[in-house]
């Protein structure tokens, strides 16, 4: 049997407007982010799931809360769904980093996996831990539908890992996952299929 994973990025945060990197930082949702979480909850009420899993980071937990309330479910928290640690650019923009170290910024733009930010988590390790987490969730919910709320960079790396897309291409192939939009995967024992990508819930 196949398991359906519905992947969603958390709602907008206070760093979103300035495109600041929020990896291990605990950044609050904006009013818009909370509205997006409510919309995700309404979508899940209309498209029920059997279980909800989230990153342990508060912005993901809070985003999943309306969906949990709608279905009377308690979210499971998976540490390996946390966002990547962005090292020296935590709380900063890529432009700010480029002004300080243009060569390192250019190397990152050319290949963000071979040249991650100084002090950052290895993107390959992040992809592996995130993919392993999704496989564990799949095994725990064989044949069911599961909502997974996590983070922009981690989910893009994991999608590339699962779909055999070179990790170095994650920023080009998947420029951004929209806040609270849903990406649907069909997970089977030896294969992963992409059913839909980045679908806004407000119009669903």
Secondary structure as the mmCIF struct_conf table of DSSP 4:
data_model
#
loop_
_struct_conf.conf_type_id
_struct_conf.id
_struct_conf.beg_label_comp_id
_struct_conf.beg_label_asym_id
_struct_conf.beg_label_seq_id
_struct_conf.end_label_comp_id
_struct_conf.end_label_asym_id
_struct_conf.end_label_seq_id
STRN STRN1 UNK A 3 UNK A 9
HELX_LH_PP_P HELX_LH_PP_P1 UNK A 10 UNK A 12
STRN STRN2 UNK A 13 UNK A 13
TURN_TY1_P TURN_TY1_P1 UNK A 14 UNK A 19
STRN STRN3 UNK A 21 UNK A 21
BEND BEND1 UNK A 23 UNK A 25
STRN STRN4 UNK A 29 UNK A 29
HELX_RH_AL_P HELX_RH_AL_P1 UNK A 31 UNK A 46
BEND BEND2 UNK A 47 UNK A 47
BEND BEND3 UNK A 50 UNK A 50
STRN STRN5 UNK A 51 UNK A 54
BEND BEND4 UNK A 56 UNK A 57
HELX_RH_AL_P HELX_RH_AL_P2 UNK A 58 UNK A 71
TURN_TY1_P TURN_TY1_P2 UNK A 72 UNK A 72
STRN STRN6 UNK A 76 UNK A 77
HELX_RH_3T_P HELX_RH_3T_P1 UNK A 79 UNK A 81
BEND BEND5 UNK A 82 UNK A 82
HELX_LH_PP_P HELX_LH_PP_P2 UNK A 83 UNK A 85
HELX_RH_3T_P HELX_RH_3T_P2 UNK A 87 UNK A 89
STRN STRN7 UNK A 90 UNK A 90
TURN_TY1_P TURN_TY1_P3 UNK A 91 UNK A 91
BEND BEND6 UNK A 92 UNK A 92
HELX_RH_AL_P HELX_RH_AL_P3 UNK A 94 UNK A 100
HELX_RH_AL_P HELX_RH_AL_P4 UNK A 102 UNK A 110
TURN_TY1_P TURN_TY1_P4 UNK A 112 UNK A 115
HELX_LH_PP_P HELX_LH_PP_P3 UNK A 116 UNK A 117
TURN_TY1_P TURN_TY1_P5 UNK A 118 UNK A 119
HELX_LH_PP_P HELX_LH_PP_P4 UNK A 120 UNK A 122
HELX_RH_AL_P HELX_RH_AL_P5 UNK A 123 UNK A 140
TURN_TY1_P TURN_TY1_P6 UNK A 141 UNK A 143
STRN STRN8 UNK A 145 UNK A 150
HELX_RH_AL_P HELX_RH_AL_P6 UNK A 152 UNK A 162
TURN_TY1_P TURN_TY1_P7 UNK A 163 UNK A 164
HELX_RH_3T_P HELX_RH_3T_P3 UNK A 167 UNK A 169
HELX_RH_AL_P HELX_RH_AL_P7 UNK A 170 UNK A 173
TURN_TY1_P TURN_TY1_P8 UNK A 174 UNK A 174
HELX_LH_PP_P HELX_LH_PP_P5 UNK A 177 UNK A 178
STRN STRN9 UNK A 179 UNK A 179
TURN_TY1_P TURN_TY1_P9 UNK A 180 UNK A 180
STRN STRN10 UNK A 182 UNK A 187
BEND BEND7 UNK A 189 UNK A 190
STRN STRN11 UNK A 192 UNK A 199
BEND BEND8 UNK A 201 UNK A 201
TURN_TY1_P TURN_TY1_P10 UNK A 202 UNK A 203
#
